[in-house]
């Protein structure tokens, strides 16, 4: 087990292997005064819980990937909106309902600006604001509105647990005992809840004795596959081999991979899927070697207002992540230009199936994805 550091109310959290494999990675403090997250930037060396009380701390946690993974971001957004609503309502003098809504909208917009690609962030914030506005229009007292926001935030989390379980069950039907599976980035328990999405079937397979062998791409430049995916899978007892991103082709060529499974941060209505940078390259290789490529995610990641992948905004991140983040000395000259997109879009033609909590969608995705919302 790694060293475990906890702070404040989060110190009550357990540090057993159960928490590591299926961690309570986003939750509230016992008094509902702050959001508690596992700081994923500290893994695998240290398991650190951090409390978020201010909009600035919440924004920083999402922006700096302390909390990451589309479903986990959505869960965190719901809890953050609730905590902020509590703080706004508790101000002296007490705000009017209009003042409360105006400030909550302002802070939600601020949080939403932290990461533009993951649709779950905006989805959860819109959902929370909808609850506040609906009940305000019905003349509910502020205390009642805040109470209902707390219920809604918890409902988002509970729904995600059910969704991840269903996605994992559907995904497992695509695998066979003894399969080799290649995965990219991290879409396990840390990035979601319970089993996860893109790696959810791998944990469920382990529970049911499938004896899979997983190849985890390191996932440059922030190494989510190395730091997080291999960490989670190994602690669950999964037979996992870490590889560099540029080794995926040779592993496939050897015949060691029977399926690729990845998560997603946004899916367009034509089936184009945005996921961590490098995902589209894995899909292209899989197509070359005749390996099925599966995208797994909840229906909340399907953006009904987004016709194709060309309509997805791709987040550009700090050049330092490429030049100097992991070494004492810069890895490249300081004046060299960098291009550091956080995501890429995998064309729908490369995706064998999209697995959701409502079932498995296959081409043509304009029909199968649309049918999910009928």
C-alpha positions as CSV (number, residue, x, y, z in Angstrom):
1,X,0.0,0.0,0.0
2,X,1.2,3.6,-0.7
3,X,1.7,6.1,2.0
4,X,-1.7,7.7,2.9
5,X,-2.1,11.3,3.8
6,X,-5.4,12.7,4.8
7,X,-6.5,16.1,6.1
8,X,-9.4,17.6,8.1
9,X,-12.7,15.8,7.9
10,X,-11.3,13.5,5.3
11,X,-9.1,11.8,7.9
12,X,-12.1,9.7,8.8
13,X,-11.9,7.9,5.4
14,X,-10.6,4.4,5.4
15,X,-7.4,3.4,3.7
16,X,-8.1,-0.3,3.1
17,X,-7.5,-2.1,-0.1
18,X,-11.3,-1.9,-0.7
19,X,-11.1,1.9,-0.7
20,X,-8.1,1.8,-3.1
21,X,-9.8,-0.5,-5.6
22,X,-13.2,1.1,-5.4
23,X,-12.4,4.4,-3.7
24,X,-14.8,7.0,-2.3
25,X,-13.1,9.4,-4.6
26,X,-15.6,12.2,-4.5
27,X,-17.9,12.8,-1.5
28,X,-19.1,15.4,1.0
29,X,-17.7,16.0,4.5
30,X,-20.0,14.8,7.3
31,X,-21.3,18.4,7.8
32,X,-21.9,19.0,4.0
33,X,-19.6,22.0,4.2
34,X,-17.0,20.8,1.7
35,X,-16.4,18.4,-1.1
36,X,-13.7,15.7,-0.5
37,X,-11.7,14.4,-3.4
38,X,-8.8,12.1,-3.9
39,X,-6.0,14.2,-5.4
40,X,-5.2,12.1,-8.4
41,X,-2.1,14.1,-9.2
42,X,-0.5,12.6,-6.1
43,X,-1.0,9.0,-7.2
44,X,0.5,6.4,-7.2
45,X,3.0,7.6,-4.6
46,X,0.6,8.9,-2.1
47,X,-3.2,8.6,-1.4
48,X,-4.2,12.2,-0.5
49,X,-7.7,13.4,0.3
50,X,-8.3,17.2,-0.2
51,X,-11.3,19.3,0.9
52,X,-12.7,21.9,-1.4
53,X,-14.7,24.7,0.1
54,X,-14.2,27.7,-2.2
55,X,-15.0,28.2,-5.9
56,X,-11.3,28.8,-6.5
57,X,-10.3,25.5,-4.9
58,X,-13.0,23.7,-6.8
59,X,-11.9,25.3,-10.1
60,X,-8.3,24.5,-9.4
61,X,-9.1,20.8,-8.6
62,X,-10.9,20.3,-11.9
63,X,-8.4,22.4,-14.0
64,X,-5.3,20.7,-12.6
65,X,-6.8,17.2,-12.9
66,X,-6.9,16.6,-9.1
67,X,-10.4,15.3,-9.9
68,X,-10.7,13.9,-13.5
69,X,-12.6,11.5,-15.6
70,X,-15.9,12.7,-17.1
71,X,-18.3,10.9,-14.7
72,X,-16.2,11.9,-11.6
73,X,-16.1,15.5,-12.8
74,X,-19.9,15.4,-13.1
75,X,-20.2,14.0,-9.6
76,X,-17.8,16.6,-8.2
77,X,-19.7,19.4,-10.1
78,X,-23.0,18.4,-8.4
79,X,-21.5,18.3,-5.0
80,X,-19.6,21.6,-5.6
81,X,-22.8,23.4,-6.7
82,X,-24.5,22.1,-3.6
83,X,-21.8,23.3,-1.2
84,X,-21.6,26.7,-2.9
85,X,-25.4,27.0,-2.6
86,X,-25.1,26.3,1.1
87,X,-22.4,29.0,1.5
88,X,-24.4,31.6,-0.5
89,X,-27.6,31.0,1.4
90,X,-25.7,31.3,4.7
91,X,-24.4,34.8,4.0
92,X,-25.2,37.7,6.2
93,X,-27.4,39.6,5.4
94,X,-29.4,36.7,3.9
95,X,-29.7,36.9,0.1
96,X,-33.0,37.2,-1.7
97,X,-33.9,34.3,-3.9
98,X,-33.0,36.3,-7.0
99,X,-29.6,37.2,-5.5
100,X,-29.1,33.6,-4.5
101,X,-29.8,32.4,-8.0
102,X,-27.7,35.1,-9.7
103,X,-24.6,34.2,-7.5
104,X,-25.1,30.5,-7.9
105,X,-25.3,30.9,-11.7
106,X,-22.1,33.1,-11.7
107,X,-20.2,30.5,-9.7
108,X,-21.4,27.6,-11.8
109,X,-20.3,29.4,-15.0
110,X,-16.9,29.9,-13.4
111,X,-16.6,26.2,-12.6
112,X,-17.8,25.3,-16.1
113,X,-15.0,27.3,-17.6
114,X,-12.3,25.1,-16.0
115,X,-12.5,22.3,-18.7
116,X,-14.5,22.8,-21.9
117,X,-14.4,19.3,-23.4
118,X,-15.9,17.0,-20.8
119,X,-19.6,17.4,-21.2
120,X,-20.5,15.9,-17.8
121,X,-19.3,19.1,-16.1
122,X,-21.7,21.4,-17.9
123,X,-24.4,18.7,-17.7
124,X,-24.3,18.4,-13.9
125,X,-24.1,22.1,-13.4
126,X,-27.1,22.7,-15.6
127,X,-29.0,20.0,-13.8
128,X,-28.3,21.6,-10.4
129,X,-29.2,25.0,-11.6
130,X,-32.4,23.6,-13.0
131,X,-33.4,22.3,-9.6
132,X,-32.7,25.7,-8.0
133,X,-34.6,27.6,-10.7
134,X,-37.6,25.3,-10.7
135,X,-38.1,25.5,-7.0
136,X,-37.4,29.2,-6.8
137,X,-40.1,29.7,-9.4
138,X,-42.4,27.7,-7.1
139,X,-41.6,30.1,-4.3
140,X,-39.7,27.6,-2.2
141,X,-37.7,29.0,0.7
142,X,-33.9,29.1,0.3
143,X,-33.4,26.5,2.9
144,X,-35.7,24.1,1.0
145,X,-33.9,24.9,-2.3
146,X,-30.6,24.1,-0.7
147,X,-31.9,20.9,0.8
148,X,-33.2,19.8,-2.7
149,X,-29.8,20.6,-4.2
150,X,-28.2,18.3,-1.7
151,X,-30.6,15.5,-2.7
152,X,-29.9,16.2,-6.4
153,X,-26.1,16.0,-5.9
154,X,-26.4,12.7,-4.1
155,X,-28.8,11.4,-6.8
156,X,-26.2,12.2,-9.5
157,X,-23.6,10.2,-7.6
158,X,-26.0,7.3,-6.9
159,X,-27.1,7.2,-10.6
160,X,-23.4,7.1,-11.7
161,X,-22.8,4.0,-9.5
162,X,-25.8,2.3,-11.2
163,X,-24.7,3.4,-14.6
164,X,-21.1,2.2,-14.2
165,X,-22.4,-1.1,-13.0
166,X,-24.7,-1.5,-16.0
167,X,-21.9,-0.3,-18.4
168,X,-19.5,-2.9,-16.9
169,X,-22.1,-5.7,-17.3
170,X,-22.8,-4.8,-20.9
171,X,-19.1,-4.4,-21.6
172,X,-18.3,-7.8,-20.1
173,X,-20.5,-9.5,-22.7
174,X,-18.0,-8.3,-25.3
175,X,-15.1,-10.1,-23.7
176,X,-14.1,-13.8,-23.2
177,X,-12.1,-15.5,-20.5
178,X,-8.4,-15.2,-21.2
179,X,-8.7,-12.2,-23.6
180,X,-6.0,-9.6,-23.9
181,X,-7.4,-6.1,-23.7
182,X,-5.7,-2.9,-24.4
183,X,-6.9,0.3,-22.7
184,X,-5.9,4.0,-23.0
185,X,-5.9,6.6,-20.2
186,X,-8.0,6.1,-17.1
187,X,-11.7,5.4,-16.8
188,X,-11.8,3.1,-13.8
189,X,-13.1,3.7,-10.2
190,X,-11.0,6.9,-9.7
191,X,-12.4,8.6,-12.8
192,X,-16.0,7.5,-12.1
193,X,-17.6,5.5,-9.3
194,X,-17.6,1.8,-8.4
195,X,-16.2,-0.2,-11.4
196,X,-15.7,2.6,-13.9
197,X,-16.6,2.9,-17.6
198,X,-13.8,2.2,-20.0
199,X,-12.1,-0.1,-17.5
200,X,-15.2,-1.2,-15.7
201,X,-15.6,-4.5,-17.4
202,X,-12.0,-5.3,-16.5
203,X,-12.7,-5.0,-12.8
204,X,-15.9,-7.0,-13.1
205,X,-14.1,-9.7,-15.1
206,X,-11.6,-10.0,-12.3
207,X,-14.4,-10.5,-9.8
208,X,-15.8,-13.3,-12.0
209,X,-12.6,-15.1,-12.7
210,X,-12.2,-14.2,-16.4
211,X,-8.4,-14.2,-16.2
212,X,-7.9,-11.3,-18.6
213,X,-4.5,-9.8,-19.4
214,X,-4.6,-6.0,-19.7
215,X,-2.2,-3.8,-21.6
216,X,-2.4,-0.2,-20.2
217,X,-1.0,2.6,-22.3
218,X,1.0,5.0,-20.2
219,X,-1.0,7.9,-21.8
220,X,1.3,10.8,-22.4
221,X,1.9,13.5,-21.4
222,X,0.3,13.2,-17.9
223,X,0.7,9.4,-17.6
224,X,-2.8,8.6,-16.4
225,X,-2.4,5.1,-17.6
226,X,0.9,4.6,-15.8
227,X,-0.1,6.5,-12.6
228,X,-3.7,5.6,-12.3
229,X,-4.9,2.7,-14.5
230,X,-2.0,0.3,-13.7
231,X,-2.3,1.4,-10.0
232,X,-6.0,0.5,-9.8
233,X,-5.8,-2.7,-11.9
234,X,-2.8,-4.1,-10.1
235,X,-4.4,-3.5,-6.7
236,X,-7.5,-5.3,-7.9
237,X,-5.4,-8.3,-8.8
238,X,-5.7,-7.9,-12.5
239,X,-2.9,-9.2,-14.7
240,X,-1.8,-5.8,-16.1
241,X,1.2,-4.8,-18.2
242,X,2.2,-1.2,-18.6
243,X,3.4,-0.1,-22.1
244,X,4.5,3.1,-23.6
245,X,1.9,4.7,-26.0
246,X,4.1,3.9,-29.0
247,X,4.2,0.2,-28.2
248,X,0.5,-0.4,-28.9
249,X,1.2,-1.5,-32.5
250,X,3.7,-4.2,-31.7
251,X,1.6,-5.6,-28.9
252,X,-1.4,-5.8,-31.3
253,X,0.8,-7.3,-34.0
254,X,1.9,-10.1,-31.6
255,X,-1.7,-11.2,-31.3
256,X,-1.9,-10.4,-27.7
257,X,-4.9,-8.0,-27.9
258,X,-8.4,-9.3,-28.6
259,X,-10.2,-6.0,-27.8
260,X,-9.6,-2.3,-27.0
261,X,-11.7,-0.6,-24.4
262,X,-11.6,3.1,-23.6
263,X,-13.8,5.7,-21.9
264,X,-15.0,9.0,-23.4
265,X,-15.5,12.6,-22.4
266,X,-18.0,13.5,-25.1
267,X,-19.8,11.6,-27.8
268,X,-21.3,13.4,-30.8
269,X,-24.6,12.2,-32.2
270,X,-22.9,10.6,-35.2
271,X,-20.7,8.5,-32.9
272,X,-17.5,10.5,-33.1
273,X,-16.0,10.3,-29.6
274,X,-13.6,12.6,-27.7
275,X,-11.3,10.9,-25.3
276,X,-7.8,11.4,-24.0
277,X,-5.2,12.4,-26.6
278,X,-3.8,9.3,-28.3
279,X,-7.2,7.4,-28.3
280,X,-7.7,7.9,-32.0
281,X,-4.3,6.5,-32.8
282,X,-5.2,3.3,-30.8
283,X,-8.4,3.1,-32.8
284,X,-6.6,3.4,-36.2
285,X,-4.1,0.7,-35.1
286,X,-7.0,-1.6,-34.0
287,X,-8.7,-1.2,-37.3
288,X,-5.5,-2.1,-39.1
289,X,-5.1,-5.3,-37.1
290,X,-8.8,-6.2,-37.1
291,X,-9.3,-5.7,-33.4
292,X,-12.7,-4.5,-32.1
293,X,-12.5,-1.0,-30.6
294,X,-15.1,-0.2,-27.9
295,X,-16.0,3.2,-26.4
296,X,-17.7,3.0,-23.0
297,X,-19.5,5.8,-21.2
298,X,-22.8,6.9,-19.7
299,X,-25.5,8.6,-21.8
300,X,-24.7,11.8,-20.0
301,X,-21.5,12.0,-22.1
302,X,-23.6,11.9,-25.3
303,X,-24.0,15.5,-26.4
304,X,-27.3,15.8,-28.2
305,X,-26.5,19.3,-29.3
306,X,-23.3,18.1,-31.0
307,X,-23.8,16.7,-34.5
308,X,-20.2,15.5,-35.2
309,X,-16.8,15.5,-33.7
310,X,-15.9,18.6,-35.6
311,X,-18.2,20.5,-33.2
312,X,-16.3,19.4,-30.0
313,X,-14.0,22.0,-28.5
314,X,-10.6,20.5,-27.7
315,X,-8.9,21.8,-24.6
316,X,-5.3,23.0,-25.0
317,X,-3.1,22.7,-22.0
318,X,0.1,24.1,-20.5
319,X,3.2,23.5,-22.7
320,X,5.1,22.7,-19.4
321,X,3.3,19.3,-19.3
322,X,5.3,18.3,-22.4
323,X,8.6,20.2,-21.8
324,X,9.4,19.8,-18.1
325,X,6.7,18.3,-15.8
326,X,8.3,14.9,-15.0
327,X,12.0,15.7,-15.0
328,X,14.3,17.9,-12.9
329,X,15.7,19.4,-16.1
330,X,13.5,20.5,-19.1
331,X,13.0,17.8,-21.7
332,X,13.2,20.2,-24.6
333,X,14.7,23.7,-25.2
334,X,12.6,26.4,-23.6
335,X,12.0,28.2,-26.9
336,X,10.7,25.2,-28.8
337,X,7.0,25.6,-29.6
338,X,4.6,23.0,-28.3
339,X,1.1,21.7,-29.1
340,X,-0.6,20.1,-26.2
341,X,-4.2,19.1,-26.8
342,X,-5.8,17.2,-23.9
343,X,-8.2,15.2,-26.1
344,X,-8.6,13.9,-29.7
345,X,-11.7,12.7,-31.5
346,X,-12.0,9.2,-32.7
347,X,-14.0,8.9,-35.9
348,X,-17.2,6.9,-35.6
349,X,-16.1,4.7,-38.5
350,X,-13.3,3.3,-36.3
351,X,-15.6,2.4,-33.4
352,X,-17.0,-1.1,-33.2
353,X,-19.6,-0.3,-30.6
354,X,-20.5,2.3,-28.0
355,X,-21.4,0.8,-24.6
356,X,-23.8,2.8,-22.4
357,X,-25.9,2.0,-19.3
358,X,-28.9,1.5,-21.6
359,X,-27.2,-1.0,-23.8
360,X,-24.7,-1.5,-26.6
361,X,-25.0,0.9,-29.6
362,X,-23.7,-0.1,-33.0
363,X,-23.4,1.6,-36.4
364,X,-25.1,3.6,-37.8
365,X,-24.8,5.7,-34.6
366,X,-27.1,8.4,-35.9
367,X,-29.8,5.8,-35.4
368,X,-28.7,3.8,-32.4
369,X,-27.6,6.8,-30.3
370,X,-30.8,8.7,-31.1
371,X,-32.9,5.7,-30.0
372,X,-31.4,5.9,-26.5
373,X,-33.4,9.1,-26.0
374,X,-36.7,8.1,-27.5
